[in-house]
């Protein structure tokens, strides 16, 4: 389960990079990419939380907390885009850095 979560987070990160590149070049990211990014990341987070529930004595709490904070930022940006408002660029960078930090901490938890 945790390996599937890692794979899904990796796919979500690649999609997030596509969104960020489009945003920086002042282009609209395809809606399919935006929706897929959020859905895949949410699914990975649910799997990670499911792993934590199944392993209450030993689970990646730091990764989960960081991913939840990143998800809140991503949800904020998504809601703003539905209202045809752009989010400040700093929010996108903080969201990306948090997600990357959560991913690295998860990899360290699993493989170290």
CORCOR-V977354 format. One line per field, one symbol per residue. phi: phi as a letter, one per 40 degrees, with the letter a starting at -180 (. if undefined). burial: # if it has 9 or more other ideal C-beta (glycine too) atoms within 8 Angstrom, else .. Layout:
phi->???
burial->???
//
This chain:
phi->.ccccccccccccccccccccccccgbccddcccccdcccccccccccccccccbccaaccccccccccccccccdcccccccfbcccdcccccdcccccccccccccccbb
burial->.#.###.######.##.###.##.....#...##.###.######.######......##..##.######.######.##.....#...##.###.######.###.##..
//
